[in-house]
Amino acid sequence: MRERECPRCHRPVELPLGALCRDCRQEIERRARRLGRLAAASTTVLLAIYVLVRLPPDPRGRLVSAMAVAAWYLLSNMVVRRAARELLP
Ligand SMILES: [Zn+2]
């Protein structure tokens, strides 16, 4: 395979055209993970406040609300991380 350069940092890499080098992939993954955590945490706090304000009186409703908040954290974290991985320069 001919030597090409990483389209991001222009270091020579032995990868197919357009593929990023390992350092760049790791950096993007790190930033994507941090961004996902940050976005998930901040939106989850807002959701948690909303849920607390409008808390349903019965315990089962509270359990469902708590589960919804937890599910939201996981989901938004995953979605943002995936999007960031594609979109980060
Ligand atoms: Zn690179």
PDB file of the backbone (N, CA, C, O) and the ligand in Angstrom, with CONECT records:
HET     ZN  A 101       1
ATOM      1  N   MET A   1       0.855  -1.201   0.000  1.00  0.00           N
ATOM      2  CA  MET A   1       0.000   0.000   0.000  1.00  0.00           C
ATOM      3  C   MET A   1       0.891   1.251   0.000  1.00  0.00           C
ATOM      4  O   MET A   1       1.864   1.339   0.749  1.00  0.00           O
ATOM      5  N   ARG A   2       0.547   2.176  -0.825  1.00  0.00           N
ATOM      6  CA  ARG A   2       1.348   3.397  -0.870  1.00  0.00           C
ATOM      7  C   ARG A   2       1.107   4.249   0.360  1.00  0.00           C
ATOM      8  O   ARG A   2       0.043   4.185   0.974  1.00  0.00           O
ATOM      9  N   GLU A   3       2.094   5.040   0.712  1.00  0.00           N
ATOM     10  CA  GLU A   3       1.949   5.892   1.880  1.00  0.00           C
ATOM     11  C   GLU A   3       1.112   7.120   1.524  1.00  0.00           C
ATOM     12  O   GLU A   3       1.373   7.804   0.535  1.00  0.00           O
ATOM     13  N   ARG A   4       0.122   7.375   2.334  1.00  0.00           N
ATOM     14  CA  ARG A   4      -0.706   8.561   2.130  1.00  0.00           C
ATOM     15  C   ARG A   4      -0.614   9.410   3.386  1.00  0.00           C
ATOM     16  O   ARG A   4      -0.014   9.017   4.386  1.00  0.00           O
ATOM     17  N   GLU A   5      -1.220  10.577   3.308  1.00  0.00           N
ATOM     18  CA  GLU A   5      -1.206  11.374   4.529  1.00  0.00           C
ATOM     19  C   GLU A   5      -2.606  11.480   5.117  1.00  0.00           C
ATOM     20  O   GLU A   5      -3.617  11.467   4.415  1.00  0.00           O
ATOM     21  N   CYS A   6      -2.610  11.585   6.432  1.00  0.00           N
ATOM     22  CA  CYS A   6      -3.869  11.734   7.159  1.00  0.00           C
ATOM     23  C   CYS A   6      -4.503  13.059   6.753  1.00  0.00           C
ATOM     24  O   CYS A   6      -3.835  14.092   6.799  1.00  0.00           O
ATOM     25  N   PRO A   7      -5.785  13.058   6.354  1.00  0.00           N
ATOM     26  CA  PRO A   7      -6.411  14.305   5.887  1.00  0.00           C
ATOM     27  C   PRO A   7      -6.560  15.344   6.988  1.00  0.00           C
ATOM     28  O   PRO A   7      -6.879  16.499   6.709  1.00  0.00           O
ATOM     29  N   ARG A   8      -6.333  14.945   8.235  1.00  0.00           N
ATOM     30  CA  ARG A   8      -6.556  15.872   9.344  1.00  0.00           C
ATOM     31  C   ARG A   8      -5.251  16.502   9.808  1.00  0.00           C
ATOM     32  O   ARG A   8      -5.164  17.724   9.929  1.00  0.00           O
ATOM     33  N   CYS A   9      -4.240  15.691  10.067  1.00  0.00           N
ATOM     34  CA  CYS A   9      -3.007  16.252  10.617  1.00  0.00           C
ATOM     35  C   CYS A   9      -1.860  16.168   9.604  1.00  0.00           C
ATOM     36  O   CYS A   9      -0.754  16.640   9.868  1.00  0.00           O
ATOM     37  N   HIS A  10      -2.130  15.569   8.455  1.00  0.00           N
ATOM     38  CA  HIS A  10      -1.149  15.494   7.356  1.00  0.00           C
ATOM     39  C   HIS A  10       0.103  14.723   7.714  1.00  0.00           C
ATOM     40  O   HIS A  10       1.168  14.948   7.139  1.00  0.00           O
ATOM     41  N   ARG A  11      -0.026  13.811   8.669  1.00  0.00           N
ATOM     42  CA  ARG A  11       1.074  12.912   8.945  1.00  0.00           C
ATOM     43  C   ARG A  11       0.954  11.745   7.977  1.00  0.00           C
ATOM     44  O   ARG A  11      -0.156  11.361   7.607  1.00  0.00           O
ATOM     45  N   PRO A  12       2.061  11.185   7.570  1.00  0.00           N
ATOM     46  CA  PRO A  12       1.978  10.030   6.674  1.00  0.00           C
ATOM     47  C   PRO A  12       1.371   8.823   7.377  1.00  0.00           C
ATOM     48  O   PRO A  12       1.770   8.473   8.488  1.00  0.00           O
ATOM     49  N   VAL A  13       0.410   8.193   6.722  1.00  0.00           N
ATOM     50  CA  VAL A  13      -0.224   7.003   7.304  1.00  0.00           C
ATOM     51  C   VAL A  13      -0.335   5.910   6.257  1.00  0.00           C
ATOM     52  O   VAL A  13      -0.423   6.188   5.061  1.00  0.00           O
ATOM     53  N   GLU A  14      -0.329   4.673   6.712  1.00  0.00           N
ATOM     54  CA  GLU A  14      -0.510   3.530   5.816  1.00  0.00           C
ATOM     55  C   GLU A  14      -1.958   3.084   5.884  1.00  0.00           C
ATOM     56  O   GLU A  14      -2.271   2.013   6.403  1.00  0.00           O
ATOM     57  N   LEU A  15      -2.826   3.911   5.360  1.00  0.00           N
ATOM     58  CA  LEU A  15      -4.250   3.616   5.438  1.00  0.00           C
ATOM     59  C   LEU A  15      -4.878   3.966   4.096  1.00  0.00           C
ATOM     60  O   LEU A  15      -4.285   4.700   3.304  1.00  0.00           O
ATOM     61  N   PRO A  16      -6.082   3.444   3.835  1.00  0.00           N
ATOM     62  CA  PRO A  16      -6.765   3.821   2.598  1.00  0.00           C
ATOM     63  C   PRO A  16      -7.013   5.323   2.558  1.00  0.00           C
ATOM     64  O   PRO A  16      -7.039   5.990   3.592  1.00  0.00           O
ATOM     65  N   LEU A  17      -7.192   5.833   1.372  1.00  0.00           N
ATOM     66  CA  LEU A  17      -7.370   7.269   1.188  1.00  0.00           C
ATOM     67  C   LEU A  17      -8.558   7.777   2.004  1.00  0.00           C
ATOM     68  O   LEU A  17      -9.630   7.173   2.005  1.00  0.00           O
ATOM     69  N   GLY A  18      -8.348   8.891   2.695  1.00  0.00           N
ATOM     70  CA  GLY A  18      -9.434   9.500   3.454  1.00  0.00           C
ATOM     71  C   GLY A  18      -9.524   9.010   4.879  1.00  0.00           C
ATOM     72  O   GLY A  18     -10.261   9.589   5.677  1.00  0.00           O
ATOM     73  N   ALA A  19      -8.791   7.951   5.228  1.00  0.00           N
ATOM     74  CA  ALA A  19      -8.854   7.436   6.590  1.00  0.00           C
ATOM     75  C   ALA A  19      -7.955   8.275   7.490  1.00  0.00           C
ATOM     76  O   ALA A  19      -6.870   8.701   7.094  1.00  0.00           O
ATOM     77  N   LEU A  20      -8.435   8.501   8.713  1.00  0.00           N
ATOM     78  CA  LEU A  20      -7.654   9.287   9.656  1.00  0.00           C
ATOM     79  C   LEU A  20      -6.639   8.394  10.357  1.00  0.00           C
ATOM     80  O   LEU A  20      -6.834   7.184  10.474  1.00  0.00           O
ATOM     81  N   CYS A  21      -5.562   9.001  10.817  1.00  0.00           N
ATOM     82  CA  CYS A  21      -4.564   8.236  11.552  1.00  0.00           C
ATOM     83  C   CYS A  21      -5.085   7.911  12.954  1.00  0.00           C
ATOM     84  O   CYS A  21      -6.118   8.428  13.379  1.00  0.00           O
ATOM     85  N   ARG A  22      -4.366   7.060  13.655  1.00  0.00           N
ATOM     86  CA  ARG A  22      -4.834   6.592  14.957  1.00  0.00           C
ATOM     87  C   ARG A  22      -4.931   7.739  15.967  1.00  0.00           C
ATOM     88  O   ARG A  22      -5.883   7.810  16.744  1.00  0.00           O
ATOM     89  N   ASP A  23      -3.953   8.622  15.952  1.00  0.00           N
ATOM     90  CA  ASP A  23      -3.971   9.744  16.894  1.00  0.00           C
ATOM     91  C   ASP A  23      -5.211  10.605  16.702  1.00  0.00           C
ATOM     92  O   ASP A  23      -5.865  10.998  17.669  1.00  0.00           O
ATOM     93  N   CYS A  24      -5.528  10.896  15.430  1.00  0.00           N
ATOM     94  CA  CYS A  24      -6.691  11.733  15.158  1.00  0.00           C
ATOM     95  C   CYS A  24      -7.972  11.031  15.576  1.00  0.00           C
ATOM     96  O   CYS A  24      -8.864  11.646  16.161  1.00  0.00           O
ATOM     97  N   ARG A  25      -8.059   9.741  15.275  1.00  0.00           N
ATOM     98  CA  ARG A  25      -9.265   8.997  15.658  1.00  0.00           C
ATOM     99  C   ARG A  25      -9.433   8.992  17.163  1.00  0.00           C
ATOM    100  O   ARG A  25     -10.543   9.153  17.671  1.00  0.00           O
ATOM    101  N   GLN A  26      -8.325   8.804  17.884  1.00  0.00           N
ATOM    102  CA  GLN A  26      -8.403   8.788  19.344  1.00  0.00           C
ATOM    103  C   GLN A  26      -8.806  10.151  19.883  1.00  0.00           C
ATOM    104  O   GLN A  26      -9.599  10.251  20.819  1.00  0.00           O
ATOM    105  N   GLU A  27      -8.250  11.204  19.281  1.00  0.00           N
ATOM    106  CA  GLU A  27      -8.578  12.541  19.767  1.00  0.00           C
ATOM    107  C   GLU A  27     -10.051  12.836  19.530  1.00  0.00           C
ATOM    108  O   GLU A  27     -10.727  13.377  20.405  1.00  0.00           O
ATOM    109  N   ILE A  28     -10.551  12.482  18.345  1.00  0.00           N
ATOM    110  CA  ILE A  28     -11.958  12.718  18.041  1.00  0.00           C
ATOM    111  C   ILE A  28     -12.847  11.923  18.981  1.00  0.00           C
ATOM    112  O   ILE A  28     -13.861  12.427  19.462  1.00  0.00           O
ATOM    113  N   GLU A  29     -12.465  10.678  19.242  1.00  0.00           N
ATOM    114  CA  GLU A  29     -13.257   9.835  20.139  1.00  0.00           C
ATOM    115  C   GLU A  29     -13.302  10.438  21.538  1.00  0.00           C
ATOM    116  O   GLU A  29     -14.350  10.453  22.183  1.00  0.00           O
ATOM    117  N   ARG A  30     -12.131  10.946  22.011  1.00  0.00           N
ATOM    118  CA  ARG A  30     -12.074  11.579  23.327  1.00  0.00           C
ATOM    119  C   ARG A  30     -12.989  12.786  23.394  1.00  0.00           C
ATOM    120  O   ARG A  30     -13.759  12.947  24.341  1.00  0.00           O
ATOM    121  N   ARG A  31     -12.896  13.644  22.365  1.00  0.00           N
ATOM    122  CA  ARG A  31     -13.716  14.855  22.363  1.00  0.00           C
ATOM    123  C   ARG A  31     -15.190  14.509  22.231  1.00  0.00           C
ATOM    124  O   ARG A  31     -16.041  15.138  22.860  1.00  0.00           O
ATOM    125  N   ALA A  32     -15.490  13.510  21.413  1.00  0.00           N
ATOM    126  CA  ALA A  32     -16.888  13.103  21.231  1.00  0.00           C
ATOM    127  C   ALA A  32     -17.466  12.593  22.539  1.00  0.00           C
ATOM    128  O   ALA A  32     -18.615  12.877  22.878  1.00  0.00           O
ATOM    129  N   ARG A  33     -16.642  11.824  23.283  1.00  0.00           N
ATOM    130  CA  ARG A  33     -17.122  11.275  24.543  1.00  0.00           C
ATOM    131  C   ARG A  33     -17.393  12.386  25.545  1.00  0.00           C
ATOM    132  O   ARG A  33     -18.398  12.372  26.256  1.00  0.00           O
ATOM    133  N   ARG A  34     -16.463  13.368  25.587  1.00  0.00           N
ATOM    134  CA  ARG A  34     -16.629  14.468  26.532  1.00  0.00           C
ATOM    135  C   ARG A  34     -17.862  15.293  26.178  1.00  0.00           C
ATOM    136  O   ARG A  34     -18.638  15.679  27.053  1.00  0.00           O
ATOM    137  N   LEU A  35     -18.032  15.556  24.889  1.00  0.00           N
ATOM    138  CA  LEU A  35     -19.172  16.339  24.424  1.00  0.00           C
ATOM    139  C   LEU A  35     -20.478  15.619  24.733  1.00  0.00           C
ATOM    140  O   LEU A  35     -21.452  16.239  25.159  1.00  0.00           O
ATOM    141  N   GLY A  36     -20.492  14.302  24.514  1.00  0.00           N
ATOM    142  CA  GLY A  36     -21.686  13.510  24.791  1.00  0.00           C
ATOM    143  C   GLY A  36     -22.061  13.576  26.251  1.00  0.00           C
ATOM    144  O   GLY A  36     -23.230  13.742  26.600  1.00  0.00           O
ATOM    145  N   ARG A  37     -21.032  13.441  27.128  1.00  0.00           N
ATOM    146  CA  ARG A  37     -21.275  13.519  28.563  1.00  0.00           C
ATOM    147  C   ARG A  37     -21.820  14.880  28.951  1.00  0.00           C
ATOM    148  O   ARG A  37     -22.776  14.989  29.719  1.00  0.00           O
ATOM    149  N   LEU A  38     -21.199  15.909  28.409  1.00  0.00           N
ATOM    150  CA  LEU A  38     -21.582  17.278  28.738  1.00  0.00           C
ATOM    151  C   LEU A  38     -23.017  17.562  28.307  1.00  0.00           C
ATOM    152  O   LEU A  38     -23.818  18.072  29.091  1.00  0.00           O
ATOM    153  N   ALA A  39     -23.335  17.231  27.064  1.00  0.00           N
ATOM    154  CA  ALA A  39     -24.678  17.500  26.537  1.00  0.00           C
ATOM    155  C   ALA A  39     -25.709  16.677  27.298  1.00  0.00           C
ATOM    156  O   ALA A  39     -26.777  17.181  27.647  1.00  0.00           O
ATOM    157  N   ALA A  40     -25.389  15.403  27.557  1.00  0.00           N
ATOM    158  CA  ALA A  40     -26.334  14.541  28.265  1.00  0.00           C
ATOM    159  C   ALA A  40     -26.559  15.056  29.676  1.00  0.00           C
ATOM    160  O   ALA A  40     -27.698  15.109  30.142  1.00  0.00           O
ATOM    161  N   ALA A  41     -25.478  15.440  30.369  1.00  0.00           N
ATOM    162  CA  ALA A  41     -25.601  15.903  31.751  1.00  0.00           C
ATOM    163  C   ALA A  41     -26.437  17.176  31.823  1.00  0.00           C
ATOM    164  O   ALA A  41     -27.315  17.291  32.678  1.00  0.00           O
ATOM    165  N   SER A  42     -26.173  18.133  30.932  1.00  0.00           N
ATOM    166  CA  SER A  42     -26.886  19.410  31.035  1.00  0.00           C
ATOM    167  C   SER A  42     -28.359  19.249  30.680  1.00  0.00           C
ATOM    168  O   SER A  42     -29.218  19.824  31.350  1.00  0.00           O
ATOM    169  N   THR A  43     -28.667  18.475  29.634  1.00  0.00           N
ATOM    170  CA  THR A  43     -30.081  18.305  29.295  1.00  0.00           C
ATOM    171  C   THR A  43     -30.787  17.439  30.326  1.00  0.00           C
ATOM    172  O   THR A  43     -31.978  17.623  30.580  1.00  0.00           O
ATOM    173  N   THR A  44     -30.061  16.493  30.924  1.00  0.00           N
ATOM    174  CA  THR A  44     -30.682  15.631  31.937  1.00  0.00           C
ATOM    175  C   THR A  44     -31.025  16.425  33.185  1.00  0.00           C
ATOM    176  O   THR A  44     -32.053  16.179  33.815  1.00  0.00           O
ATOM    177  N   VAL A  45     -30.167  17.383  33.550  1.00  0.00           N
ATOM    178  CA  VAL A  45     -30.455  18.236  34.703  1.00  0.00           C
ATOM    179  C   VAL A  45     -31.751  19.013  34.460  1.00  0.00           C
ATOM    180  O   VAL A  45     -32.603  19.103  35.343  1.00  0.00           O
ATOM    181  N   LEU A  46     -31.890  19.572  33.255  1.00  0.00           N
ATOM    182  CA  LEU A  46     -33.112  20.307  32.921  1.00  0.00           C
ATOM    183  C   LEU A  46     -34.336  19.396  33.007  1.00  0.00           C
ATOM    184  O   LEU A  46     -35.366  19.760  33.574  1.00  0.00           O
ATOM    185  N   LEU A  47     -34.196  18.213  32.434  1.00  0.00           N
ATOM    186  CA  LEU A  47     -35.306  17.261  32.458  1.00  0.00           C
ATOM    187  C   LEU A  47     -35.642  16.855  33.895  1.00  0.00           C
ATOM    188  O   LEU A  47     -36.813  16.743  34.258  1.00  0.00           O
ATOM    189  N   ALA A  48     -34.603  16.636  34.708  1.00  0.00           N
ATOM    190  CA  ALA A  48     -34.821  16.233  36.091  1.00  0.00           C
ATOM    191  C   ALA A  48     -35.557  17.323  36.860  1.00  0.00           C
ATOM    192  O   ALA A  48     -36.452  17.037  37.656  1.00  0.00           O
ATOM    193  N   ILE A  49     -35.174  18.580  36.617  1.00  0.00           N
ATOM    194  CA  ILE A  49     -35.860  19.694  37.283  1.00  0.00           C
ATOM    195  C   ILE A  49     -37.333  19.719  36.871  1.00  0.00           C
ATOM    196  O   ILE A  49     -38.226  19.858  37.707  1.00  0.00           O
ATOM    197  N   TYR A  50     -37.566  19.581  35.566  1.00  0.00           N
ATOM    198  CA  TYR A  50     -38.935  19.567  35.062  1.00  0.00           C
ATOM    199  C   TYR A  50     -39.733  18.438  35.713  1.00  0.00           C
ATOM    200  O   TYR A  50     -40.867  18.641  36.146  1.00  0.00           O
ATOM    201  N   VAL A  51     -39.140  17.262  35.778  1.00  0.00           N
ATOM    202  CA  VAL A  51     -39.824  16.102  36.354  1.00  0.00           C
ATOM    203  C   VAL A  51     -40.109  16.331  37.836  1.00  0.00           C
ATOM    204  O   VAL A  51     -41.179  15.978  38.332  1.00  0.00           O
ATOM    205  N   LEU A  52     -39.129  16.934  38.550  1.00  0.00           N
ATOM    206  CA  LEU A  52     -39.318  17.192  39.985  1.00  0.00           C
ATOM    207  C   LEU A  52     -40.455  18.173  40.215  1.00  0.00           C
ATOM    208  O   LEU A  52     -41.241  18.021  41.151  1.00  0.00           O
ATOM    209  N   VAL A  53     -40.538  19.185  39.350  1.00  0.00           N
ATOM    210  CA  VAL A  53     -41.588  20.187  39.509  1.00  0.00           C
ATOM    211  C   VAL A  53     -42.962  19.567  39.274  1.00  0.00           C
ATOM    212  O   VAL A  53     -43.912  19.846  40.004  1.00  0.00           O
ATOM    213  N   ARG A  54     -43.056  18.734  38.261  1.00  0.00           N
ATOM    214  CA  ARG A  54     -44.342  18.142  37.908  1.00  0.00           C
ATOM    215  C   ARG A  54     -44.430  16.686  38.362  1.00  0.00           C
ATOM    216  O   ARG A  54     -45.055  15.850  37.709  1.00  0.00           O
ATOM    217  N   LEU A  55     -43.801  16.411  39.478  1.00  0.00           N
ATOM    218  CA  LEU A  55     -43.724  15.039  39.969  1.00  0.00           C
ATOM    219  C   LEU A  55     -45.124  14.445  40.182  1.00  0.00           C
ATOM    220  O   LEU A  55     -45.947  15.031  40.886  1.00  0.00           O
ATOM    221  N   PRO A  56     -45.384  13.307  39.587  1.00  0.00           N
ATOM    222  CA  PRO A  56     -46.673  12.656  39.847  1.00  0.00           C
ATOM    223  C   PRO A  56     -46.709  12.143  41.281  1.00  0.00           C
ATOM    224  O   PRO A  56     -45.687  11.697  41.802  1.00  0.00           O
ATOM    225  N   PRO A  57     -47.868  12.200  41.921  1.00  0.00           N
ATOM    226  CA  PRO A  57     -47.957  11.852  43.352  1.00  0.00           C
ATOM    227  C   PRO A  57     -47.771  10.367  43.643  1.00  0.00           C
ATOM    228  O   PRO A  57     -47.297  10.016  44.723  1.00  0.00           O
ATOM    229  N   ASP A  58     -48.126   9.492  42.720  1.00  0.00           N
ATOM    230  CA  ASP A  58     -48.024   8.071  43.053  1.00  0.00           C
ATOM    231  C   ASP A  58     -46.616   7.546  42.817  1.00  0.00           C
ATOM    232  O   ASP A  58     -45.916   7.994  41.909  1.00  0.00           O
ATOM    233  N   PRO A  59     -46.207   6.579  43.655  1.00  0.00           N
ATOM    234  CA  PRO A  59     -44.821   6.090  43.595  1.00  0.00           C
ATOM    235  C   PRO A  59     -44.463   5.440  42.256  1.00  0.00           C
ATOM    236  O   PRO A  59     -43.313   5.488  41.821  1.00  0.00           O
ATOM    237  N   ARG A  60     -45.460   4.835  41.613  1.00  0.00           N
ATOM    238  CA  ARG A  60     -45.133   4.195  40.337  1.00  0.00           C
ATOM    239  C   ARG A  60     -44.816   5.238  39.261  1.00  0.00           C
ATOM    240  O   ARG A  60     -43.933   5.047  38.425  1.00  0.00           O
ATOM    241  N   GLY A  61     -45.557   6.333  39.310  1.00  0.00           N
ATOM    242  CA  GLY A  61     -45.284   7.432  38.385  1.00  0.00           C
ATOM    243  C   GLY A  61     -43.904   8.013  38.616  1.00  0.00           C
ATOM    244  O   GLY A  61     -43.223   8.411  37.671  1.00  0.00           O
ATOM    245  N   ARG A  62     -43.492   8.063  39.880  1.00  0.00           N
ATOM    246  CA  ARG A  62     -42.159   8.575  40.195  1.00  0.00           C
ATOM    247  C   ARG A  62     -41.084   7.652  39.657  1.00  0.00           C
ATOM    248  O   ARG A  62     -40.067   8.096  39.125  1.00  0.00           O
ATOM    249  N   LEU A  63     -41.328   6.357  39.806  1.00  0.00           N
ATOM    250  CA  LEU A  63     -40.361   5.381  39.311  1.00  0.00           C
ATOM    251  C   LEU A  63     -40.219   5.505  37.795  1.00  0.00           C
ATOM    252  O   LEU A  63     -39.111   5.494  37.259  1.00  0.00           O
ATOM    253  N   VAL A  64     -41.358   5.623  37.117  1.00  0.00           N
ATOM    254  CA  VAL A  64     -41.328   5.755  35.665  1.00  0.00           C
ATOM    255  C   VAL A  64     -40.578   7.027  35.269  1.00  0.00           C
ATOM    256  O   VAL A  64     -39.796   7.029  34.318  1.00  0.00           O
ATOM    257  N   SER A  65     -40.828   8.110  36.013  1.00  0.00           N
ATOM    258  CA  SER A  65     -40.142   9.367  35.723  1.00  0.00           C
ATOM    259  C   SER A  65     -38.638   9.225  35.906  1.00  0.00           C
ATOM    260  O   SER A  65     -37.858   9.690  35.075  1.00  0.00           O
ATOM    261  N   ALA A  66     -38.236   8.582  36.994  1.00  0.00           N
ATOM    262  CA  ALA A  66     -36.808   8.386  37.249  1.00  0.00           C
ATOM    263  C   ALA A  66     -36.176   7.547  36.150  1.00  0.00           C
ATOM    264  O   ALA A  66     -35.058   7.821  35.714  1.00  0.00           O
ATOM    265  N   MET A  67     -36.893   6.530  35.707  1.00  0.00           N
ATOM    266  CA  MET A  67     -36.370   5.694  34.637  1.00  0.00           C
ATOM    267  C   MET A  67     -36.271   6.473  33.329  1.00  0.00           C
ATOM    268  O   MET A  67     -35.326   6.308  32.559  1.00  0.00           O
ATOM    269  N   ALA A  68     -37.266   7.323  33.097  1.00  0.00           N
ATOM    270  CA  ALA A  68     -37.244   8.130  31.881  1.00  0.00           C
ATOM    271  C   ALA A  68     -36.041   9.069  31.883  1.00  0.00           C
ATOM    272  O   ALA A  68     -35.395   9.260  30.852  1.00  0.00           O
ATOM    273  N   VAL A  69     -35.741   9.657  33.050  1.00  0.00           N
ATOM    274  CA  VAL A  69     -34.596  10.558  33.152  1.00  0.00           C
ATOM    275  C   VAL A  69     -33.296   9.797  32.887  1.00  0.00           C
ATOM    276  O   VAL A  69     -32.426  10.274  32.158  1.00  0.00           O
ATOM    277  N   ALA A  70     -33.174   8.616  33.483  1.00  0.00           N
ATOM    278  CA  ALA A  70     -31.975   7.802  33.279  1.00  0.00           C
ATOM    279  C   ALA A  70     -31.838   7.392  31.815  1.00  0.00           C
ATOM    280  O   ALA A  70     -30.749   7.424  31.242  1.00  0.00           O
ATOM    281  N   ALA A  71     -32.967   7.008  31.225  1.00  0.00           N
ATOM    282  CA  ALA A  71     -32.946   6.603  29.816  1.00  0.00           C
ATOM    283  C   ALA A  71     -32.558   7.787  28.934  1.00  0.00           C
ATOM    284  O   ALA A  71     -31.823   7.632  27.959  1.00  0.00           O
ATOM    285  N   TRP A  72     -33.058   8.960  29.284  1.00  0.00           N
ATOM    286  CA  TRP A  72     -32.726  10.150  28.519  1.00  0.00           C
ATOM    287  C   TRP A  72     -31.217  10.413  28.571  1.00  0.00           C
ATOM    288  O   TRP A  72     -30.608  10.747  27.555  1.00  0.00           O
ATOM    289  N   TYR A  73     -30.619  10.262  29.751  1.00  0.00           N
ATOM    290  CA  TYR A  73     -29.190  10.494  29.889  1.00  0.00           C
ATOM    291  C   TYR A  73     -28.412   9.562  28.951  1.00  0.00           C
ATOM    292  O   TYR A  73     -27.542  10.002  28.199  1.00  0.00           O
ATOM    293  N   LEU A  74     -28.740   8.282  29.009  1.00  0.00           N
ATOM    294  CA  LEU A  74     -28.024   7.309  28.181  1.00  0.00           C
ATOM    295  C   LEU A  74     -28.223   7.593  26.691  1.00  0.00           C
ATOM    296  O   LEU A  74     -27.280   7.557  25.900  1.00  0.00           O
ATOM    297  N   LEU A  75     -29.475   7.876  26.335  1.00  0.00           N
ATOM    298  CA  LEU A  75     -29.786   8.064  24.923  1.00  0.00           C
ATOM    299  C   LEU A  75     -29.140   9.320  24.360  1.00  0.00           C
ATOM    300  O   LEU A  75     -28.528   9.290  23.293  1.00  0.00           O
ATOM    301  N   SER A  76     -29.281  10.426  25.087  1.00  0.00           N
ATOM    302  CA  SER A  76     -28.724  11.675  24.564  1.00  0.00           C
ATOM    303  C   SER A  76     -27.200  11.589  24.521  1.00  0.00           C
ATOM    304  O   SER A  76     -26.568  12.112  23.603  1.00  0.00           O
ATOM    305  N   ASN A  77     -26.618  10.929  25.515  1.00  0.00           N
ATOM    306  CA  ASN A  77     -25.167  10.724  25.517  1.00  0.00           C
ATOM    307  C   ASN A  77     -24.741   9.970  24.255  1.00  0.00           C
ATOM    308  O   ASN A  77     -23.784  10.351  23.581  1.00  0.00           O
ATOM    309  N   MET A  78     -25.451   8.922  23.959  1.00  0.00           N
ATOM    310  CA  MET A  78     -25.122   8.082  22.801  1.00  0.00           C
ATOM    311  C   MET A  78     -25.289   8.844  21.490  1.00  0.00           C
ATOM    312  O   MET A  78     -24.428   8.796  20.612  1.00  0.00           O
ATOM    313  N   VAL A  79     -26.411   9.547  21.376  1.00  0.00           N
ATOM    314  CA  VAL A  79     -26.707  10.260  20.128  1.00  0.00           C
ATOM    315  C   VAL A  79     -25.698  11.374  19.893  1.00  0.00           C
ATOM    316  O   VAL A  79     -25.173  11.524  18.790  1.00  0.00           O
ATOM    317  N   VAL A  80     -25.427  12.158  20.943  1.00  0.00           N
ATOM    318  CA  VAL A  80     -24.497  13.277  20.793  1.00  0.00           C
ATOM    319  C   VAL A  80     -23.098  12.754  20.488  1.00  0.00           C
ATOM    320  O   VAL A  80     -22.384  13.325  19.664  1.00  0.00           O
ATOM    321  N   ARG A  81     -22.706  11.662  21.156  1.00  0.00           N
ATOM    322  CA  ARG A  81     -21.369  11.123  20.915  1.00  0.00           C
ATOM    323  C   ARG A  81     -21.226  10.653  19.474  1.00  0.00           C
ATOM    324  O   ARG A  81     -20.203  10.877  18.828  1.00  0.00           O
ATOM    325  N   ARG A  82     -22.270   9.999  18.987  1.00  0.00           N
ATOM    326  CA  ARG A  82     -22.226   9.513  17.604  1.00  0.00           C
ATOM    327  C   ARG A  82     -22.182  10.668  16.614  1.00  0.00           C
ATOM    328  O   ARG A  82     -21.416  10.641  15.651  1.00  0.00           O
ATOM    329  N   ALA A  83     -23.006  11.681  16.855  1.00  0.00           N
ATOM    330  CA  ALA A  83     -23.040  12.838  15.966  1.00  0.00           C
ATOM    331  C   ALA A  83     -21.696  13.561  15.996  1.00  0.00           C
ATOM    332  O   ALA A  83     -21.170  13.957  14.956  1.00  0.00           O
ATOM    333  N   ALA A  84     -21.141  13.730  17.207  1.00  0.00           N
ATOM    334  CA  ALA A  84     -19.870  14.443  17.345  1.00  0.00           C
ATOM    335  C   ALA A  84     -18.763  13.705  16.624  1.00  0.00           C
ATOM    336  O   ALA A  84     -17.886  14.326  16.024  1.00  0.00           O
ATOM    337  N   ARG A  85     -18.796  12.373  16.677  1.00  0.00           N
ATOM    338  CA  ARG A  85     -17.778  11.574  16.018  1.00  0.00           C
ATOM    339  C   ARG A  85     -17.789  11.830  14.510  1.00  0.00           C
ATOM    340  O   ARG A  85     -16.742  11.826  13.862  1.00  0.00           O
ATOM    341  N   GLU A  86     -18.987  12.054  13.961  1.00  0.00           N
ATOM    342  CA  GLU A  86     -19.092  12.303  12.524  1.00  0.00           C
ATOM    343  C   GLU A  86     -18.773  13.747  12.181  1.00  0.00           C
ATOM    344  O   GLU A  86     -18.215  14.029  11.121  1.00  0.00           O
ATOM    345  N   LEU A  87     -19.127  14.666  13.079  1.00  0.00           N
ATOM    346  CA  LEU A  87     -19.100  16.080  12.708  1.00  0.00           C
ATOM    347  C   LEU A  87     -17.850  16.826  13.166  1.00  0.00           C
ATOM    348  O   LEU A  87     -17.511  17.863  12.597  1.00  0.00           O
ATOM    349  N   LEU A  88     -17.164  16.316  14.181  1.00  0.00           N
ATOM    350  CA  LEU A  88     -15.993  17.041  14.675  1.00  0.00           C
ATOM    351  C   LEU A  88     -14.921  17.114  13.605  1.00  0.00           C
ATOM    352  O   LEU A  88     -14.671  16.128  12.912  1.00  0.00           O
ATOM    353  N   PRO A  89     -14.286  18.262  13.459  1.00  0.00           N
ATOM    354  CA  PRO A  89     -13.237  18.411  12.454  1.00  0.00           C
ATOM    355  C   PRO A  89     -11.965  17.670  12.865  1.00  0.00           C
ATOM    356  O   PRO A  89     -10.976  17.688  12.133  1.00  0.00           O
TER     357      PRO A  89
HETATM  358 ZN    ZN A 101      -4.058  12.436  11.743  1.00  0.00          ZN2+
END
